[in-house]
Amino acid sequence: MSNRKMITAALPYANGPVHIGHLAGVYIPADVYARFQRRLGKDVAFICGSDEHGIPITIRAKKEGVTPQDIVDKYHGIIKKSFSDLGISFDEYSRTTSPKHYETSQDFFKVLYEKGKFTEEVSEQYFDEQAGEFLADRYIVGTCPNCGNENAYGDQCEKCGSTLSPSELINPKSMLSGNVPILKDTKNWYLPLNEYEDFLNEWIIEGHKDDWKPNVYGQVKSWLNDGLKPRAMTRDLNWGVPVPLPNAEGKVLYVWFDAPIGYISFTKEWAEKNGKDWKDYWQSESSDLVHFIGKDNIVFHCIIFPAMMKAHGDYIMPKNVPAFEFLNLENDKISTSRNWAVWAHEYVEEFPGQQDVLRYALLSSAPETKDNNFTWKDFQTKNNSELVNKFGNFINRVISFTNKNFEGKVPDGILDETSKAAIKTAIEDVKNYLEKYEFRNALNAFMGLVDYGNLYLQNAEPWKTIKNDPKEAAQSLFVGAQIAAVVAQLCEPFMPFSAEKLFGYFNIEKKNWNDLQNTEIHIESGHKIEEAPLLFTKIEDSVIEAQIQKLENTKQNNKKTNPNANPMKEEITFDDFTKIDLRTATILEAEKVEKADKLLKLTVDTGVDVRTVVSGIAESFTPEEIIGKQVMILLNLAPRKIRGIESQGMLLLTTKPDGKLSFVTPDDSNVENGIEIG
């Protein structure tokens, strides 16, 4: 196992603050892992920074009527401070607008260009004639070919999660003007990802089938099974890292080309400040590279970036990419645009001194293997029941009783075998779980020692034995002090602010993990323990109710207006409307489309004929439950092939608040098929 750890955390877009979904799914687990590796004595570089070239930046700037630089300056500062306030211990937190990043990403591009790794292709790209510019993928919206979402972007459908290209969208529109864009020739440089399929299959599919998380491995396998295609590494934009070639004016590096190179450029910045050689971390087989990301970034970190590094030839591959799933808020998907989030900077302001409560709550419900949920009531319970009543109570008992009865000094005693085993097991379990990226289990192992300490004191009852058998009371307090000292040490990766307090309360230093494992007596008899305030404080119902009301206000505001709604489509005449042929119909047969989790193939009786419709509804309905369902169908939509199946029409559906689809159906269930609507 390597002694050097190159740890990265996904670059947050600097178009808004970070929220609890980001914290739970990337940054807090990454910080726990980095702190733990430092405690193991590893040479750690924990690197991150703001991604300041993404299309969301320019979209936000246009919306607010300011420049992209104004946006990134504002949010880079907010994000960086939020991470610092919450104890995220980056060795370097930089930004992709830094000179070092421009230099590094342009040099990387030139190496690939000079090695002939790119193909130059002239292709038709969408162009907005009114705006006078080529449209980035995120500036194009249309209907997703997989699920029918009418607000899919040109690079991704946020409803079904499909990765798209603009040419796949049905009825594309420009977000700049609302007009239908035209296709216009432009030259860009492509990385032929298909040429790296064999390498990726060997490295990941064969090499990491046993040690990578199933969600990561499965998604990569699916992509490789479908076959990779060349992907453009440049874009026609006026915001980003300029393409470092002659005659490339108006072109910048694709954001997913330059952003991951930020890990390298930021490492260079850190290395220069600290007398290190950045190549030791990125180009040496003695270094372990680990990427912490959310599941929406798997393809970029496990296919595109590794292909780039392989093409370059000088870089190591990631040892692991422990991607997390998503965290929901109060049973609803976190949404920046709907302001449905708990923002990190607001939490720090509204819960001063309680950073570790949030860290603990998010770690205990971390979405490691599946989407998970955060509620304010659960947050309150975790604080009041687990941190105050268990953790804080145990520490307070040891400190207050020692100060009251033994002049604040650890009394004489011996560590019994049962307690010795409990301490040893906790230290080993926390280590083993963290090495396997199982953060919830590691946290539970740590809290298990707290539970043991509470139970030990409860059974020993030193507050009773002190009256009749002071020696027995001293013995139990000696053991309690040993457990508390280890709890303080184990606490640090998860709750660093609380650990710092505990180190002060017990007058102890933070230990190397190996020393922790090899030490039997963790705090000697006669050692002075300070009098101390309570480690955690109860959170009252009124505080939680205020947060719930805050979200309820957001929900009400969202009902009044939807900031995500697209502009009204081009006005039509009554004659235009009469061209639309909407009919009642009945689903006769339904079956899943092979190798397409989202799609169902339907046989529909329209009253006019029996036809096939392919619809992206498989996540909301099983084939069995919709057979016999009466629906409404757009009958005269031109046929279109989806996954090789000709789809003849489109069913009318809407989305419920929980994200599931619902059919638009006639009120009268006895309406015949083929009846016109309108």
N, C-alpha and C positions, 0 to 999 in steps of 0.2 A: 504494500500500500504506500502511495506517495506521501512525502512529507510536505508537499506544496499543494495548496488548494486555491484554484482560481474560481471564485464564486461570483456569478452575475445574477442580477435581478432585472426582470423585464423593464425596459425604459418606458416610464409613463408619458403619455401624450401631454404636452404642456398647453392644452386647450381648456383645462379646468382643474380643479383640485382633485386630490385622491380621496377615495371613500373606503368604507369598511370592506367592500368586496375586493378592492385592490389589496388592502392590508392582509385580509385573511387568506387570499389566494396566491399571494406572492411574497410580500415584503416582510411580514412577521415571521413566517416559517424560514425564509432565507436568512433573516437576522439570527434566529435561534440556532440555525445550522452553523453560521459563521462564528458566532460566539462560542459554540461548542467546539468547533475545530480549533479555535485559538486556545481554548482550555486544554485541548489535547497536545498543545505545543506545536501545532502545524504552522507553517509559513503561509498565512492567509492574505489574499487580496480580495476584498469584497467590494464589487464595483457596480455602479449604476449611474444614471443621469437622465435628464429630460430629453425626450424625443421631440425635437422642435421643427421637424420638416414634414410632418404628416399632413395630409389633406384636411383633417379635422381642425388644424391650426388656421388654415386659410378660410375655411368655412366660418369659424368663430370670428375671425377678423372682419369678414364681409358683413356678418350679422351685426357686429358692434360698430362698424364704420371706422375701424382703426387699421393699423398695419399689422402684418403677421409678427413683426418684431415686438410691437407693443404687447401683443397677446403672450408671446413666449416669455418676455421679461417679467410680466405680471405673475404668470402661473408657475414659472420655474422657481421664483422666490417663495411662493406659497407652498409648493410641493416640498421643496428642500427643507423649509422650516418645519413642516408637518412631520417629515421623517425624523428630523433631529429631535423634535419635541416628544416623539413616541419611542425614542431610544433605538431607532434603526441605525446600526453602527457601521455605515458604509465607510470604507477606507477612502473612497473617492466618489463624490457625487458631482458630475459635471453636466455638460449640455452639448447637443450636437451642432450648435452654432459656434462652438469654440474653434479658434484657428487650428489647433492641433487635430481636431476631428476633420476639418476640411482637408488638411494636408494628408492625414492617414487614409481617409476614404478615397481620395483622388489617387493616391499612390497605389492603393489596393486595386482600383479599377485599371490603372495603367499597366500594372503587372499582368493582369488577366488579358488585357487588350494586346499587349506585346507578345504574349504567349499564344495568341490566336484562339483564346478560349471563347470569344464572343462570335456570334454571327450578326452581320449587318443586314437588316431586313427593312424594306419599304412596305409599309402596311397601311391599310385604311383605318384611321382613327376618327372617333367622333369629334366634330368641330362645331362650336356654337357660332353661327354667322353673326348674330346680334352682338354677342360679347367679344367676338373677334379672337377667340383662342381655342386651342385644343382642350378637350375636357379630360381631366383626370378621372380615374374610375369612380371615385367617391362623389364626383359632380354629375354623375349620370344615375338616374333612378328609373325603375321600370318594374315590370312584373317578373317575379322569379319563376323560371321554367320548372322548378322542382316542387314548389309548394303553393304557387299562385299568389304570394305576397306582392301586392302592387307597389310597395315602397322599398323594394330591394335595391341595394347599391350595385354599382358596376363591378365591385370586387367581392362583395359578400352579401348574402341574405341574412340579416340579423334575426329573422324569424326562425328559419330552419337550420341556419348555420352553414349552409352550402357556400363554398368558395366559387366565385363566378368570374367570368370575363364580360365586359360590356356587350359584346356581340351576342351573348346568350340571353340577355334581357329581352322580354317581350314589351313592345311599345316604349322604348327608351325616351326619356325627356331630359333636357338640361336643367340642372338645379340653378344655373345662373340666370336664365331668362324664362324657363318654363317651356321653351320651344323644342320642337323635334330637331335634334342635331343632324347634321349631314356627315357623310363619310368623306375624309380627305386624306390624301397620301402624306405620309411622314416617315422619316427614317429613324430607327432606334436600334440599340444594341441588345441582343438577346443572349441569355445563358442557356444552352441546350441541356436542360435538366435530364432529358431522356438518356444522354450519354453517361449519366452517373447512376443509373438504375442498378447496375451490377454491383457497384461499390456500395450503395446504400443497402441493398439486399444483404450483402455479405456482412457489412458493419453492424447494421441494426437487426435485421430480421434473423440472421444467424447468430450474430455476436451478442445481442442483448435480449434474447427471448426469455431469459431467466431472471434478469435483474432490473429491467425497466418496468415501470408501472403499466398495467394493462391498458389504461386509457391512452397512454402515449404510444405504446407498441401497436395497439389495434388501429389507431388513426393513421400511423405511418404505413402500416401494412396495407390498409385500404387504399391509400394514395398510390402506393407502388403497384398494387394489383390492377388499378385502373390505368396505369401507364402515365409517365410524366411527359410534359410537353415543354418546349422552349418557352422561357418567360423573359419579357423585356426588363432589362436592368436600368433603363433610362426612361425619362418621361418628358413630355413637352409642358413645362411649367416655368413660372418665374420665381418660385420660392423653393430653395433647396441647395444642395451642393452641386455647383456647375460641373457638367461633364468635361473632363480635362483633355479635350481633343480639339484640333482645329475644325472650323466649320460646324461647331456644335452649339452655336448660340441659341438661347431659348430652351436648352435641354438641361435637365438636372438628373442626378442619380435617383433611381427608384428608392422610395423611403425604406423599403425592406431590404435594399442593398446597403444603404449607408447606416441605418439605425443599428444593426448588430455589430457593425464595425466600430460603433461607439464604445462597445465593451473594450476593444483593443486601444482605441485612442485615449479613453479615460484611464486605462491602465498605464499608458505611457505618461500621462500627466502625473499620476500618483507616483510612478517609479522615479521620475525626474526630481520630484520633491523629496523623496526618501532614500536616494542613493541606491536604487534597485535597478536591475536589468529587466525590462518588461518581457524580453524574449524568454526568460526563465519560466514565465507563467503561461505563455501562449505557444511557444515553439519547442518545448522540452518534454520528452516522454516521462520525465519525473514529476510532471505537474498534472493534477486532476482538475479538469474543467467541468463545472456543474452549472447548468442554467436553471434558475427558478422562474417559471412562467405560468400563465393561465392557459387553459385548454385551447383558447382561440388562437394561440401563438405557436401551437405544436408544429404545424407545417413549415413555418418560417425557421424555427430553431432546429428542426430535425431533418429537414430536406434542403431548403434553399441555402441557409447559412453553411451547413456542412459541405454542400456542393461547391459553394464559393471558396471555402477554405481548402477543399481538395483540389480545385482548379488552380489555386494559388500555389499550393505545394509545400508551404513552410509551416503549416499550422496543425496542432493536435486536434483530435475530435473530442466532443463532450464525453465525459465518463458517465454522466447521467443527466436526464432532463426531467426532474420530478414535477410535472405539470399538475396543477390543481384544477378542480371543477369550479363552478360558480357558487357564490353565496347570494341567497335571496334575502330580502328585507321584509319582515312581517308578511311572509307568504306571497310576495310579489317580486318580480324581477327588478333588480336595481337598475335604475335608468337615470343617466345624467341629464338627458333632455327633459325628462319629466320631473327632475329634482327629487326623485324618489331614492334617497340615499342618506346615509349618515356620513357627513363629511369630516375628514380627519381634523382639519384645523378648527372646525366648530366644536368638535368633541373636546379638544384640548382646552378651549376657552370655557366651555360649559361644565366641564368636569375637572377643574384644576387639581393637580396632584394625583389624579387617578388614571394615569396612563396604563399602569399595569393591570388595572381591572379590565380595560378594553383588550389588552394583549391576551390576558387569560381567557376572557370570554370568546374571543375569536379563535384562539388556538383550540379551545375545548370543543368548538363546533366547526373546525377547519374542514372545508370541502375537499378532502384528500382523494376520495374515490368516487364520490357522487355529489351533486349539488346539495347544499345544505341551507339552513335558514337561520336568520338572526331575528330575535324579537326582543323588545325592551324589557318585557316581563322576565324572560329567561336570563337576560343580562343582570337584572336586579337579583334574581334568585342565585345566580352564580356568585355574585358579590356577597350578598347577605348570608347565604347558607354555607357556601364553600370557602370563601376568602375570610369573611369576618368570623363566622361561627366555628370553622375548623382550623384553617391556617393561622389566622390572627389570634384565635383563642389559645391555641397550643403555645405559640410564641409568648403571648402575654402571661400565661400560667408560669412558664419557666422563668421569665425575667422577673415578674413581680414577686413570686414566691422566694426566689433566690435572694433578691434584694431585701425582702421583709424579714427573712429568717436566717440568712447566712452572710449578711453584710455585703451582699452583691458579689460574693466570691463562689465559684463552683466548689461544692463540698467534696469531701473524699468519697470514693466509691469504686466499684468495679463494673465493667460492662458485661452484662450477662450474655450467654450464648444466643438466646432467642433474639435479643435486641441487636446483637452483633450481626446475626444472619439477616435481619430485616434491613439494616443499614447497607450491608454488602449487596443484597439483592436489589435494592433501590438504585444504587450507584450503577450496577452492571446493567440493569434493565433500561434505565434512562439512556445510557451509552448505546446499547444495542439497538434500541428503537430509533434514536436519532441518526445512527449510521445507516439505517434502512429508510430514512425519511418518513417515519411513522410518528408524527408530532403529537397527535392526540394520545396515542399509547404512551409516549414518553412523558407527557404531562400527567397522565393517570398514574404512571409509576412513581413520579415525584409526589403527587398528592397521596398516593398510597402510604408513603412514609409519614406524611403528616397525620393521616388517619391512625397509623400505628402508634405514633407519639401520643395522640389524644387518648387512645384506648389504654396505653401503658399507664399514663398518669391517672386516668379514671379508675383503673383497677388498683393502682398503688395508693391512691388517696393520701398524698403527703400532707394535705391540710388537716387530716385527722391524726396521722401517725406522728406529726411533729410534737403533739402534746404528750404522748406516752412513750414513743420510741424515736427520738430525734435521729438516731443512727440510721434507722430504716428510711426516714424521710430524706436524709442526706443521700442515701443510696439511690433512691428513686429520682432525686433532682440531678444527681450526677449523670444518670442514664438519660434523663430528659434533656440535659444540656448537650450530650453527645448527639442525640437525634436532632436537636435544634440547630446545632452547628453544621451538620450535614445538610439539613433542609436549606440553610442559608446558601450553601455552596451549590446545591442542585437547582436552586431557584433562579440563579443568575441568567442562564440562557433565555428562560421564559419571561421572567419579570425582573429586569435589571435594576429598576428603581427600588423595588422592595429589597433586592439582594444588597444593594448599597447601604440601605438603612440597617439591614441585619448585620452586615459586616461591622458597622459602627456600634450597634447595640452590644454585640458580643466581643468587640475589640479583636477581630480576626481578619486575616488577609484572604483574598481570593486565591484558591489553590489550583495548581495544575491538576488535570483530571487523573493522571496516573498516580500522583501523590495522594489524591483523595482515595483512590482505590487501595493503595498500599498502606494507608494509615489506619490504625485501630482506635487510638484515643485522639479525638478531634479537638478537644478543648480540655486542658489539664486542670486538675484540682488546684484551687487557689486562684485561678484565672478570674479577672475582674469583669463582671457583666454590668453594663450601664443601666440605670433606670431609663425607661423609654416610653413614649406615647404608644397608643394602639397602632398596629401596623396597617390595619384597614378600618374603614368606618362604614356604617350602615347607610345605604341609599334609600331615602324615604319614598313612599308612594307618590307624593306630590311631584318629586323630581321626574319620576318615570312617566307620570300622567302628562307632564308638560311636554316631554319628548313625543309621546303618542299623539298628543294634540297637534304638535308641530307637523307630524306626518299627515294627520287628518286634514289639516289646513292645506297641505300640498295636494292631497287627493281632491279636495273640493276645487282648488284652483285649476287642477287638470281637467275637471269636468267642464269648467267654463270655457277653456281654450286649450287647444292641443298644439304646442309649438312644433310638433313633428309633422303636422298635417301638410300635405303638398298643396301648392296653389291650385285654385279651381282650374280645371282643364279648359281648353279653348271652347268658347261659347258655340253651341250648336243651334240649328234651327229646328222647328217642329218636323220638317221634312227629313232632316238628318236622323232625328229620333225614331221616325217611323221605319227606318232601315234596320233598326235593331230588332231581332226576332227572338223574344223571350218566351219560353214555353214551359208548361208543367210537364213533368216526366217522372218515371219511376226507375229506380236502380234494380235491374234484374239479377246481375251477377257482379261479384267483386273479388279480386285476388291481388296479392302483392306482386309488384314488379321485381323481377330478379335483380339482385345487387343494387337495389335502390330502397333504402329504409323509409324514405318519405312518401313514396309513390304507390298508389293503387290503380289498377286497371279495372275500369267499370264498364259493364254492358248496360246501356240505358235505353228504355223504351220511351221515345219522344212523342209517340202518337203519330208522328210522320213516318218514322222508321225506327229500327233498332240499331244503335251505333256504339262505337267505342270512345270512351273519354278517359284520359290519363289525368289524375288529380293528385296533388301533393297533400293528402289528408291522412296518411297512414299513422301519423303520430297522435291524431285525435280520434280516429275510429278504427275498429277492427273490421275486416271484410264482412264477418258474420252479422254485425249489428246494423249494417246499412242496407243489406239486401231487403228489398221491398219498400225502401224509404222513398217517399215522394219528394221531389226536389224541383228546383227551377234551373233551366239550362239556357245559356246563350247559344241558340241553334245555328245561326249563320256566321259564326266565327270561322275564318279560313282554317282548314286542317293544318296541324303542325306535328312533326315527328318528335317525340320525347322518348329517349332511351330506345330508339328504333321502332317505337309503336306509334302509329298515326292516331292522334287525338282529334276527335271531331266535335268540338264544342267546349264550353266551360261552364261548370256548375257555379251557382251563386252561393257564397258562404260569407260569414262574418266572424270576427274574432271576439271571444268572450273575455272578461277581465282576467281570467286565469291563464290566458294564452291559448286555450283550446279553441278549435274551430266549431262553428255551428252552422247548419244548413239554413238557408232562407227558404221557407216552405210555405205553401198556401195555408190559410187559416182553416179552410174546409178540407178535411182529409179525403173526401169523396170526389174531388175534382178529377175529371178525366185527363188522361195524358194528351198532350198536344194543344191544350187550350192556350191561346195567346195571352200574354200579360202586357198591360199598358193601354 
